[in-house]
Amino acid sequence: MSLARRFSEKDLERIKAAVKEAESKISGEIVPVFVEKSGYYTIANYRGAMVLAAFTFALIVFLDRYVPALAVYDPLLIFVLVVLGGVIGAVIAHYIPPVKFWLLSQFHLDQSTRKRAENAFLEEEVFNTRHRTGIMIFVSFFEHEVIVMADRGISKVVAQKEWDKMVVNIIDNIRRGKVTEGMIAAIQRCSEVLLENGFVRTSDDVNELRDDLRLED
């Protein structure tokens, strides 16, 4: 599913309004970033090819032993069938997200999500605030992962456990199909956490980063 289909114009406006409302109270910038997938995961295609090629060969052996009428004896045909099975496995892994997900380890998913989040933090210039008080809420749908990254002006004051709680709440809302509601609640919680730790908006504060949701394929 493309990101454009996950959010209506009304959803995007609600999130933007939530960011604007939150930033009207705090001396910080909140940047929501959503991506459909954090990595290409070509290793899943190779694994899909290996799994289906092995299954095809095992099926040929099974037929040879237990169903002689369907047995294949021509070595060239066996080779072609195994290769064809591998190609089909790679195609399935590439185009069917649940299969691709099943073929990946949690290590690959975590590593790709963390790297994409770090890149997004730089690309969206979340660090580009006077007092280093930017917060990025990063959601990657394919991996089912959420990362909250706060710049050093905030991270040196706010404990990581606060962001961990927020991550759990966002994931819970996404699983219940309430993506927009979960994001708005997270934005509001960011505002509360910053206010609790003294990041109150002052008269000379300006809006340093745009308020809308970033959608990246």
N, C-alpha and C positions, 0 to 999 in steps of 0.2 A: 504494500500500500504506500502511495506517495504521501509526503507530508501535507501537500495541499488538500488532500482528501480527509486528513485527520482533523483539520481545523476549518471552521466556517469563518467568514469575515467577522461575524459577531463574536466568535471565540477570541480572535486576534485582538479585537477592540477591547474586549473585557480584560485580557491580559495586559495590554498596553495601559489601560486605565488603572489597573491594580499597581503597576510599576510606578506610574505617575503619582498616585495617591501615597504610596509607601515613601517615595523619595521626597515628598513634600514635608516629611517629618524628620528625615534622617540626613546626616552628612555622609552619604554613601550612594553608590550607583549599583543597581540590580540589573543584571543582564541574563535573560532567559535564552537558552540555546537548545534547539531540538534538531536532532539528526535522525534519519531513517536507519542508517547503519554506519558504524565507525570504521569498518575495514572491508577489504575486498575478499579476503579469506580464500585465496586460490587453493590453499592446502585442502579445503573441504572438497573441491572438485577432484583433486587427485585421490583423496580417500574414497569419494563416491565411486570413482572409476575402479579402484582396487577392490572395493567391496562387491560391486556387481560383476566384475570380471571373475573374481573368485567364486561367486555364487553360480555364475554361468558354467564354469568348469566343473564345479561340484555337481551341478545338475546333469551335465553330460556323463559324468562318472556314474551317477545314480541310475540314469536311464540305461547305460551300458550293462549294469549289473542286474537291475530289477525289471526293466522294461525293454527287452531286446528288440522289440518291434520298432521302438523309437530311437534306438541307439545310433550314434554317429561314429563312423569308423575312419572317415577320410581325415588325415592329419591337417590338411590345409583348411578344410571346412571347420574343424575344431578350433583352429587358430583364428579364423575369421569370426566365428561366433563369440569367442572369448574377447577379442578386440572390440567387437560390436557391443558386447555387454559393458565393457569398460567405457566406451564412448557414451552410451546411454546413461550409465551411472554418473559420469561427469556432468552431462547436460541436466539431469535431474537435480543434482546437488547445486548447480549454478542457478537454476530458475525456480526452485521450490524452497523458499526460506526455512520452513520447519525441518526439512531434510538437511539443509546446510547447517542449521543450528545444531542438530543432533550429531553431526560429524565433527564438531569443534569441541575442543577442551575448554574448560573454564579459564585456564591460563591464557589461551589465545583471545578469548572474549574480553577478559579483564585488561590485558595488555593493550589491545587495540582501542578499547574505550578510553583508557587513561591517556594514551597518546593523542587521540583525537580531541579529548577535552583540553589537554594542555595546548594543542595547536589552536583550538578555538579561543582559548583565553588570550592568546597572543594576537590572533587575527582580528578579534573583536575589540582589541585594545582595552580589555577590562582593567589593565594595570595603569591606564592613562588617566589617572585622577590626581589631583593635587596632593592628597594625603594618603594615597594608595588604599582607598576604601571601596574598591569595586568587589562585587560578588557575582559569580556566574553560577547559574543553575543549569546544568547540562544533562539532557535526557537523550539516550540512544535507544530507540525502540527495538531494533533487532536483537540487541544483546540483553534487553530488559534491565538496563543499568542506568543509574542516576548518580551524578557526581556534583557536589557543591564545592566550589573553589572560591576562597576568599583571599584577597590580596593581603600583603603583609601588615598593612595598617590595621586590619581587622583580626587576622589570624593570631597576632601576638597577644590579643586581648580575649578573644572568644575561643572557648575550648572546642576541640574537634567533635566532641560528643553532641554538641548542639546541631551541627550539620548532619551528623549520622542519624539523629532522630528525624530530621527533616527529610532525608533520603528515604527512610522507611515509610513515612507518610505519603510521599509522592508516589512511590512504587505501589503502595496499597490502593491509592486512588486510580492509578493507571490500570491496575488489574480489574478494578470495578468499572472501567470504562468512563471514568470521570477525570480525564486528562486536564481539561481546562480548570475544573474546580480544584484539583490537586495543585496545579501551578499557582493559582491565585492564593490558595491557603499558604503555600510555601513562601510566596512573595510577602504576604502579610506577616508571616513568622519571621522572615528576615528583618523586617522593619522593627518588630517587637524586640528581637535579640539585640539589634544595634542600639535601640533606645535604652534598653536595660543596661547596656555597657557604655553609655555616655556619648554615643554618636548622634547627637542632636543637631538638627539643621540650624545653621546660623544665618544671619541676615546677608552675609556676603557669599553664600553658597550659590552655585549656578549648576544647571543641568549639563554635565560633561559628556554623557553618553546617551544615545537615543533610547527611547523607552520601549520600542516595539520588540516583539518576539523574533528571534533569528531562526530561520528555517534553512537547514543545509541538507541537501541530498547526500 
